[in-house]
Amino acid sequence: MNKVTLTGRPIKEIILKKTESGKSVCSFILAVDRFNKDAGADFISIVAWEKTADVISGYVKVGDKILINGHISTRTYDDKDGKKVYVTEVVAENMEFMTKKKVDEPKETVDAEYSEKDPEFDTGPLIDISLDSLPF
């Protein structure tokens, strides 16, 4: 069975391209830490097609930690000098984010436009009222 699961971070911006038939495709390099982090990382070629390519190119940025599920694919082609080139890459079938996106800081509860010091909204001096003096 040819099944691959990788967790890593893209090292360059992911560019979406279209084939002559209009299919979306993107390719990128995924830096994947080895089991022992002191041993470095492997740089794996990833290619994604159609909707997977659209999602990856639209939402994944350099350095985002992602999980890729897919399979290994090998192919050959002849370069401009006629020499045969062998390529091994992972074809991504789906992708998941591994880290949450940062949420913006909560806004202040008092809008600066309507601050306490605004004379238009001055309610006068504060009054000290005891609970016993309330009619309800």
N, C-alpha and C positions, 0 to 999 in steps of 0.2 A: 504494500500500500504506500502511495506517495503522498504524504501529508506533512506539512511544515507549520510550526507555530513559532513565531519570533516576537520578542519584545525588544524595542530599541528606539532610537531617535534619528530622524532624517538629518543628514549633514548639509544638504543644500536645498534651496528653494525648489519646490515641486511645480513643474510646468505641465499644463494640460495641452495635449495636441489632438488633432483630429486626423483620422485616416482619410484616404480618398473617398471611401464609402460613407464617411461621416461618423465613424465610431470614435469614442473618446479613448485616449490612452495616456498614461503618465508613467514615467520611470524615475526612480530615485535610488539613492544608496542609504541603507539603514545601518547605523552603527549599533551593533549588538554586543553587550558586555559578555565576556566569557564567564564560565561558572565561578572561577576565582577572579575577582575584579582586578587583582594585582597582575593578572596575566594579560590584560589589555582587552581589546575588542576586535571583532570581525566586522568587515564592511561588506554587506550583502546587497547585491543588485535585486531590486524589486520592480516588477512591472504590474500595472493594474489596468483593467479594461472597463469600458462602459460606465455603469452607475458607480462602481467602486472607484474608478478613476476620477469621476466627477466629485465624489465626496472627499476623497483624499486630497485632491488638488485644491478644493474649495475651503477646506477646514484645517488641514494639517500644516503647521509651520515648522521651520527649522528648530530642532531641539525639543519638540513635543514628544512625550513618551507615548508610543502607540504599540498595539498588539496586532500582528498580521497573521492571519490564517490563510494557507494556500498550498501550493504544490511546487516541486522543483521541475523546471522545464529546461531542456537542452536544445540548442539549435545551431546551425552552421550557416555561414554566408561567405561569399567571396568578396574580399576587399578590392580597392581600386587597382591593386597590382596583381589581382587574380589569385592571391593567397587565401586559403581556406581559414576562416576564423571560427573558433568554437566558443559558444556563449552558454553559460549556466546561470540561471536566474530563478527567483521565486515569483510565481504568478500569484498575486494577492487575490483571494476570493472574497475576503471581508476584512474589516479593520475596526478596532475599538480603541477609544482613548483610554490611557492608563492613569492619567492625572486629571484632576478637576481643573477647570478653567478658573482663574482668579475672579472673584466677585468684587465689584466696585465697593469702595468704602461706603457705609451707610451715610446718608445725608443728614445734616443737622435737623433736629426736630422743629426749630424755629426758623422760618424763612427770613433771610436778611432783610427783605423788603418790608416785612411787618415785624420789626424788632420792638422790644419793650420800650426803647427810647424814642420811638416815633411819636411825635406830638399828636398826630391824627388818631392814634389808638391809645392815648393816655386815658386811663380809667380813674385817675385820681389816686389819693393816698390809700394804702391798704388799711382795712378796718379789722380789728381783732374782735371776733365774735366767739363767744363761748357756746358750747353745744346746748347748754341749759336755756339759752335765750331764743333758740330756734323753735318756731311754732309746730313743727312736725317731728 
